[in-house]
Amino acid sequence: MTFTDEEQALHAALADVTLGQPPMPVDRMAGVRRRHARRRAVQSVGAAVLAVVVAAGVFVSTNVVGRSVTPAGRSVPSWALPWPDHRDGSVSQQILDGAVIAWRQFYGGPGNAGRPTKVIWYAGQRAVNDSEVVVVFELESAEGRRLVAGYADATNVDGSAQVHVAPGSSPWVLYDAPAPPPSYRGVVGLNLTASGSIDSASYDNWIVVLTHPTAPQISWSGAGLNGGGAATDKGLIVADVGQPTGQVYATVVDHPEQRGGGTNGQLPVGVPGNNKSRVPHLRQVGPLRGAPVGLRSLGEVASQGESVDSNLSFRGHGATTIYARCYGPGPIRVAVDTDKSDAGTVVPCDDRLHVLAGGQLGPNQFGGKGHSFAVHASDYTAWRVDVVAH
């Protein structure tokens, strides 16, 4: 990625505001690069084939991070969480600074008002089969004290692939919230999508969870999961939890005998105060058995939450039939060639196939040629839809 003059200036400023924090160990970079030689191509979640890969209902160690970290007793400002710095040298600081630049672009104020005066790092490394770069940091700026966690596809930020980033966009997905008090002993987490740790052809929900460094274990649970847990590396775990059908929860287990609960009970995996960060990658909906396959279909799509899909080469007019299946806090609505959020055919979400009359094909209200259909659903509703012209 190339940086603008303003971004180069911010890199220099970030070097100043992180002074006093121990640097990443430079002697490990060559070895880390060798360990992270594998790359994955950018993959479409909608086209994934899912298989259930879940640990048995016992405590198991699942891809737990175990690299060296800065001691928990490092010096941090009185307003920051007294947690370790888990950066391990697997990505350069310039790449990590790109996440702070993206935060400023998304959330910071104009000019120098949005420039952070202090950045405290808790995580900044490759994770999830080395396919993602994850970041967790606190910062102080004119916007106040903020807690930020996020991720980017490693190939989009490490220079191993030519990536075009449109103006005003970023390869980083970031979740921002007011920073919790230093006494906070809950969790800060991320939900990520990647190949399963057992079946590499499947897509699972992975979690990255941080908590206070003295917690020996973190367990997880949720709808569609058998549950499990892992020993922490000074408060950090990275784990493949399988394919949930709803919210994923983490429990901080402060003592080994607390396998049924923890000091804070079940906490949603995510950034405290940011609901979007809590959305996991749900188990994909099963096939639409009986749906016709051919030139009259706009295309079958499987996803979750809101979506707009287009077939720019499709030509036709008249009525449509909707083949749909979904589960979660439904119903969903499927709207053909209209951008009105309250339009569409209502489909109940009982994980059964429904065949319903759809809207009329008309001018594509989302622009361009062909035809489109929009699915209106909650973030926690998974669906599979095919729109077929008569």
C-alpha positions in Angstrom: 0.0 0.0 0.0 1.2 3.5 -0.7 0.7 6.2 1.9 -0.2 9.9 1.2 1.9 12.7 2.6 -0.6 13.2 5.4 -0.5 9.5 6.3 3.3 9.6 6.3 3.1 12.5 8.8 0.7 10.5 10.9 3.2 7.6 10.9 5.8 9.9 12.3 3.4 11.2 14.9 2.4 7.7 15.9 6.1 6.9 16.5 6.1 9.7 19.0 2.8 8.9 20.8 3.9 5.2 21.3 7.2 6.2 22.9 7.8 4.5 26.2 6.2 1.2 25.1 8.7 -1.6 24.6 9.4 -2.2 20.9 8.6 -5.4 19.1 11.5 -7.9 19.2 13.3 -7.3 15.9 15.4 -10.5 16.1 12.3 -12.6 15.4 11.2 -11.0 12.2 13.1 -13.4 9.8 11.7 -16.5 11.6 8.2 -15.0 11.8 8.2 -14.3 8.0 9.2 -17.9 7.3 6.4 -19.2 9.6 3.9 -17.0 7.9 4.8 -17.8 4.3 1.4 -19.3 3.6 -1.2 -17.0 2.1 -4.8 -17.5 1.3 -6.7 -16.0 -1.7 -9.6 -13.7 -0.9 -12.5 -16.0 -0.6 -16.3 -15.4 -0.9 -18.2 -16.4 2.2 -21.3 -16.7 0.2 -19.8 -19.5 -1.9 -18.4 -21.4 1.0 -19.2 -25.0 1.7 -19.7 -25.5 5.4 -19.2 -28.6 7.6 -19.6 -28.8 11.3 -16.3 -28.8 13.1 -16.8 -28.4 16.8 -14.9 -29.6 19.8 -16.5 -32.0 22.2 -18.1 -30.4 25.3 -14.8 -30.5 27.3 -12.0 -28.1 27.8 -9.6 -28.3 24.8 -6.7 -26.1 23.7 -7.6 -24.9 20.2 -5.0 -23.0 18.2 -4.0 -20.9 21.2 -1.5 -18.2 20.7 1.8 -18.9 22.5 4.3 -16.3 21.4 6.3 -14.1 23.7 4.6 -10.9 24.8 5.6 -7.8 26.7 5.3 -8.3 30.5 1.9 -7.3 32.0 3.6 -4.9 34.4 4.6 -2.5 31.6 4.0 1.2 32.3 0.7 2.5 30.8 -1.3 5.7 31.5 -3.6 5.7 34.5 -6.6 5.6 32.1 -5.5 2.6 30.1 -6.1 -1.1 30.8 -3.1 -2.6 32.6 -2.9 -5.5 30.2 0.1 -6.8 28.2 1.2 -5.9 24.8 0.8 -9.0 22.7 2.4 -7.7 19.5 4.8 -10.4 18.4 6.6 -9.0 15.4 4.7 -11.0 12.8 3.8 -7.7 11.0 5.6 -4.4 10.9 4.6 -1.4 12.9 3.9 0.5 9.7 1.2 -2.0 8.9 -0.3 -1.6 12.4 -0.1 2.1 12.1 -2.4 1.7 9.0 -5.1 0.6 11.4 -4.8 3.8 13.4 -4.9 5.8 10.2 -8.1 4.0 9.2 -9.6 4.7 12.7 -8.9 8.4 12.1 -10.5 8.2 8.7 -13.6 6.4 10.0 -14.1 7.9 13.5 -11.6 10.8 14.1 -12.4 14.5 13.8 -11.1 16.8 11.0 -7.5 17.9 10.9 -5.4 17.7 13.9 -8.4 17.2 16.1 -8.7 13.6 15.1 -5.0 12.8 15.5 -4.4 10.6 18.6 -2.1 12.0 21.3 -1.4 8.6 22.8 -1.8 5.0 21.5 -1.6 1.9 23.8 -1.2 -1.4 22.0 -2.7 -4.7 23.3 -2.5 -6.8 20.1 -1.1 -6.4 16.6 -0.2 -9.7 14.8 -1.2 -12.4 12.4 -3.8 -14.8 13.6 -6.4 -17.3 12.4 -4.2 -19.6 10.3 -2.1 -16.5 9.6 -4.8 -15.2 7.2 -5.7 -12.1 9.2 -3.9 -9.3 10.9 -5.7 -8.4 14.2 -5.3 -5.2 16.2 -6.5 -4.1 19.6 -5.5 -0.7 21.0 -6.6 2.2 23.1 -6.0 5.8 22.1 -6.5 9.3 23.5 -7.5 12.1 21.2 -9.9 15.1 21.0 -12.6 12.5 20.5 -11.9 11.2 24.0 -10.5 7.8 25.1 -11.5 5.1 22.7 -11.0 1.3 22.6 -10.5 -0.1 19.1 -10.3 -3.7 17.8 -10.3 -4.9 14.2 -8.7 -6.9 11.5 -7.7 -6.9 7.9 -7.0 -9.7 5.4 -3.2 -10.2 5.6 -2.7 -10.2 1.9 -4.4 -6.8 1.6 -2.0 -5.1 4.0 1.3 -6.9 3.9 2.3 -6.1 0.3 2.1 -9.7 -0.9 -0.7 -8.9 -3.3 -1.6 -5.9 -5.5 -4.7 -4.5 -3.8 -6.7 -1.5 -5.1 -8.4 0.4 -2.3 -11.0 2.9 -3.5 -10.8 6.4 -2.2 -12.6 6.8 1.1 -12.4 3.1 1.9 -9.9 0.9 3.7 -8.8 -2.8 4.0 -9.4 -2.5 7.8 -12.6 -3.5 9.5 -12.6 -1.6 12.9 -14.9 -1.5 15.9 -14.8 1.6 18.0 -16.3 2.2 21.5 -15.6 4.4 24.6 -12.7 2.9 26.5 -13.7 0.9 29.6 -12.2 1.9 33.0 -8.8 0.4 33.9 -10.5 -1.9 36.5 -12.4 -3.7 33.7 -12.0 -7.5 34.0 -14.3 -8.6 31.2 -13.3 -9.4 27.6 -12.4 -7.6 24.4 -13.0 -9.8 21.4 -13.3 -10.3 17.7 -15.3 -12.7 15.5 -13.5 -13.7 12.3 -14.3 -16.0 9.4 -11.7 -18.5 8.1 -11.2 -22.1 7.1 -11.9 -24.7 9.7 -8.9 -25.9 11.8 -9.9 -29.5 11.1 -11.6 -29.4 7.6 -9.8 -26.6 5.6 -12.7 -26.6 3.1 -15.1 -25.4 5.7 -15.7 -21.9 7.1 -15.8 -21.5 10.8 -16.2 -18.6 13.3 -12.9 -17.9 15.0 -12.6 -15.8 18.1 -9.8 -13.6 19.3 -10.4 -12.8 23.0 -8.3 -10.7 25.4 -8.9 -10.3 29.2 -6.8 -9.4 32.2 -3.4 -11.2 32.2 -4.0 -13.3 35.4 -6.9 -15.2 34.0 -5.7 -18.8 33.3 -8.6 -19.9 31.1 -11.3 -18.6 28.8 -14.3 -20.8 27.9 -16.8 -20.3 25.1 -20.4 -21.3 24.4 -23.3 -20.4 22.2 -26.2 -21.6 20.1 -25.1 -24.4 17.8 -21.8 -25.0 19.7 -20.8 -27.8 22.0 -18.6 -25.3 23.8 -15.0 -25.5 24.9 -12.2 -23.6 26.4 -8.5 -22.9 26.3 -5.6 -21.8 28.6 -4.7 -18.2 27.9 -1.4 -16.7 27.0 -1.4 -13.9 29.6 -5.1 -13.2 28.9 -5.2 -14.0 25.2 -6.7 -16.8 23.2 -7.3 -17.4 19.5 -9.7 -20.3 18.8 -11.8 -21.9 16.1 -15.2 -22.4 17.9 -17.0 -24.0 15.0 -20.2 -22.8 13.3 -22.6 -21.1 15.6 -26.3 -20.4 14.9 -26.4 -17.4 17.2 -24.4 -15.2 19.6 -21.0 -16.5 20.8 -20.2 -16.0 24.5 -16.9 -16.1 26.4 -16.4 -16.7 30.1 -13.3 -15.6 32.0 -12.4 -18.6 34.2 -10.3 -17.3 37.0 -9.9 -20.6 38.7 -9.7 -24.2 37.1 -12.7 -25.3 39.2 -14.9 -22.6 37.6 -15.6 -24.6 34.5 -19.3 -23.8 34.7 -18.9 -20.1 35.0 -16.6 -17.2 35.7 -16.3 -14.0 37.6 -18.3 -12.1 34.9 -20.5 -14.9 33.7 -21.2 -15.2 29.9 -20.0 -12.1 28.0 -20.7 -11.6 24.2 -17.5 -11.9 22.2 -16.9 -8.5 20.8 -15.8 -5.0 21.8 -17.8 -3.8 24.9 -20.1 -1.1 23.8 -20.1 -2.0 20.0 -22.9 -4.3 19.0 -21.7 -4.8 15.5 -18.5 -6.4 16.7 -20.5 -9.1 18.4 -22.0 -10.6 15.2 -20.4 -14.1 14.5 -20.2 -15.9 11.2 -23.2 -18.1 11.3 -23.6 -21.7 10.1 -24.7 -21.6 6.5 -28.2 -22.5 5.6 -28.8 -25.9 3.9 -29.7 -26.4 0.3 -32.9 -25.3 -1.5 -34.0 -28.7 -2.6 -36.4 -28.5 -5.5 -35.4 -25.0 -6.7 -35.0 -24.9 -10.5 -31.5 -24.5 -11.9 -31.1 -22.7 -15.2 -31.2 -19.5 -17.2 -34.3 -18.2 -15.5 -32.6 -17.8 -12.1 -31.0 -14.6 -10.9 -28.6 -16.7 -8.9 -28.7 -18.5 -5.6 -27.1 -16.7 -2.7 -26.4 -17.8 0.9 -25.4 -15.2 3.5 -26.6 -13.5 6.7 -27.9 -10.0 7.5 -28.6 -7.3 4.9 -27.5 -8.0 1.3 -28.0 -6.8 -2.3 -27.2 -9.2 -5.1 -27.3 -8.5 -8.9 -27.2 -10.4 -12.1 -26.1 -7.8 -14.6 -26.5 -10.1 -17.6 -30.0 -11.3 -16.8 -32.7 -10.1 -19.2 -36.4 -10.5 -18.5 -39.6 -9.1 -17.2 -42.7 -10.2 -15.4 -43.4 -12.1 -12.2 -40.9 -14.0 -10.1 -40.9 -16.9 -7.6 -38.8 -16.8 -4.5 -37.2 -20.0 -3.1 -35.9 -19.2 0.4 -34.8 -20.8 3.6 -33.6 -19.1 6.8 -33.2 -19.4 10.5 -32.7 -16.9 13.3 -34.7 -13.9 14.5 -36.7 -13.7 11.3 -38.7 -13.2 9.2 -36.7 -11.9 6.2 -38.0 -9.9 3.3 -36.8 -10.4 -0.3 -37.4 -7.5 -2.6 -36.9 -7.6 -6.4 -35.6 -4.6 -8.3 -36.4 -2.1 -5.6 -34.3 -0.2 -3.1 -37.3 0.5 -0.7 -36.4 -1.0 2.7 -40.0 -1.8 3.5 -40.7 -3.7 0.3 -40.4 -7.4 -0.4 -41.9 -10.8 0.1 -42.0 -11.9 3.8 -40.3 -15.3 4.4 -40.7 -17.0 7.9 -37.4 -18.3 9.4 -38.0 -21.9 10.5 -35.1 -23.4 8.6 -37.6 -24.9 6.0 -37.9 -24.3 2.3 -40.5 -21.7 1.3 -41.7 -21.1 -2.2 -43.5 -17.8 -2.5 -44.6 -15.3 -5.1 -42.0 -12.6 -5.6 -42.1 -9.1 -7.0 -42.2 -8.0 -10.6 -39.0 -7.7 -12.6 -38.5 -4.1 -13.6 -35.8 -1.4 -13.9 -32.9 -2.2 -11.6 -33.3 0.4 -8.9 -29.7 -0.3 -7.7 -28.4 1.0 -11.0 -26.7 -0.7 -13.9 -28.1 -3.4 -16.2 -29.8 -6.6 -15.4 -31.8 -7.2 -12.2 -31.2 -7.3 -8.5 -32.8 -8.5 -5.3 -32.3 -7.3 -1.8 -32.6 -9.4 1.4 -33.6 -7.5 4.5 -32.6 -9.5 7.6 -31.1 -9.1 11.1 -27.4 -9.7 11.5 -28.2 -12.9 13.4 -30.4 -14.4 10.7 -28.8 -16.7 8.1 -30.6 -17.3 4.8 -30.4 -18.9 1.4 -32.4 -17.3 -1.4 -32.9 -17.9 -5.2 -35.1 -15.7 -7.3 -36.5 -17.3 -10.4 -38.3 -15.6 -13.3 -41.4 -17.1 -14.8 
